[in-house]
Amino acid sequence: MAATDVRPPQTNHGQPESATRSEQFDDIIKVLRTVSQWSPANRIYLIQKLLEDIAEGLQPFEPQKGGLDQLHALLKSDSPPPDDEEVERILEQARVERWNR
């Protein structure tokens, strides 16, 4: 993608959101024109550094505690699992319902 292919953020009326945004967009175009002349290795290095910088500001992901235990509790049943005949009946009923809509 060429640096001139980039479009500024638009409002509902097709205009840039503000003069500040327009100035920022101009800066982005200048940076893209400069960076497009760099070697691929240098561009990748810049991308890595930008992503590292962004990642520093993100909140770390913390999985829910007990999520798997809660899922097991929801799926737990005192009744025995269905046998092959019961599974076949369930599948056949689902097929009939699907095709009779």
C-alpha positions as CSV (number, residue, x, y, z in Angstrom):
1,M,0.0,0.0,0.0
2,A,1.4,3.4,-0.9
3,A,1.5,6.1,1.7
4,T,-1.0,8.1,-0.3
5,D,-3.6,5.3,-0.2
6,V,-4.2,6.0,3.4
7,R,-7.5,7.8,4.2
8,P,-8.1,10.1,7.2
9,P,-10.8,9.2,9.8
10,Q,-14.1,10.5,8.6
11,T,-17.2,11.9,10.3
12,N,-20.7,11.1,9.0
13,H,-20.4,14.1,6.7
14,G,-17.2,12.9,5.0
15,Q,-14.9,15.4,6.6
16,P,-12.0,14.8,9.0
17,E,-13.2,15.0,12.7
18,S,-11.1,18.0,13.6
19,A,-8.2,20.2,12.6
20,T,-6.0,18.3,15.1
21,R,-7.0,15.0,13.5
22,S,-6.2,16.5,10.1
23,E,-2.8,17.6,11.3
24,Q,-2.2,14.1,12.8
25,F,-3.2,12.6,9.5
26,D,-0.7,14.8,7.7
27,D,2.0,13.6,10.1
28,I,1.0,10.0,9.4
29,I,1.4,10.5,5.7
30,K,4.8,12.0,6.2
31,V,5.9,9.1,8.3
32,L,4.5,6.6,5.8
33,R,6.3,8.3,3.0
34,T,9.6,8.2,4.9
35,V,9.1,4.6,6.2
36,S,8.2,3.3,2.7
37,Q,11.7,4.0,1.6
38,W,13.3,1.9,4.4
39,S,14.3,-1.7,4.1
40,P,11.8,-4.4,5.0
41,A,13.9,-5.3,8.1
42,N,13.8,-1.7,9.4
43,R,10.0,-1.4,8.8
44,I,9.4,-4.7,10.7
45,Y,11.6,-3.4,13.5
46,L,9.5,-0.2,13.7
47,I,6.3,-2.3,13.8
48,Q,7.7,-4.4,16.6
49,K,8.6,-1.3,18.6
50,L,5.2,0.3,18.0
51,L,3.4,-2.9,19.1
52,E,5.6,-3.2,22.2
53,D,4.8,0.4,23.1
54,I,1.1,-0.2,22.6
55,A,1.2,-3.4,24.6
56,E,2.8,-1.7,27.6
57,G,-0.4,0.4,28.0
58,L,-2.8,-2.6,27.8
59,Q,-4.2,-4.4,30.8
60,P,-3.0,-7.9,31.2
61,F,-5.5,-10.7,30.5
62,E,-6.6,-12.5,33.6
63,P,-8.7,-15.6,33.1
64,Q,-11.7,-16.1,35.3
65,K,-11.0,-18.2,38.3
66,G,-13.1,-21.4,38.5
67,G,-14.4,-21.0,34.9
68,L,-13.7,-24.6,34.1
69,D,-15.2,-25.8,37.4
70,Q,-18.3,-23.8,36.7
71,L,-18.6,-25.4,33.3
72,H,-18.2,-28.9,34.7
73,A,-20.9,-28.1,37.3
74,L,-23.3,-27.0,34.5
75,L,-22.7,-30.1,32.5
76,K,-22.9,-32.5,35.5
77,S,-25.8,-34.8,35.5
78,D,-26.9,-37.6,37.8
79,S,-28.5,-39.5,34.9
80,P,-26.4,-41.9,32.8
81,P,-25.3,-40.9,29.4
82,P,-27.6,-41.9,26.5
83,D,-27.0,-45.2,24.8
84,D,-26.5,-45.5,21.1
85,E,-30.2,-46.0,20.4
86,E,-31.2,-42.9,22.4
87,V,-28.5,-40.9,20.6
88,E,-29.9,-42.1,17.2
89,R,-33.5,-41.1,18.3
90,I,-32.2,-37.6,19.4
91,L,-30.4,-37.1,16.1
92,E,-33.4,-38.3,14.1
93,Q,-35.7,-36.0,16.0
94,A,-33.3,-33.1,15.2
95,R,-33.3,-34.0,11.5
96,V,-37.1,-34.1,11.3
97,E,-37.4,-30.7,13.1
98,R,-34.7,-29.2,10.8
99,W,-36.3,-30.4,7.6
100,N,-40.0,-29.7,8.6
101,R,-39.5,-26.0,9.2
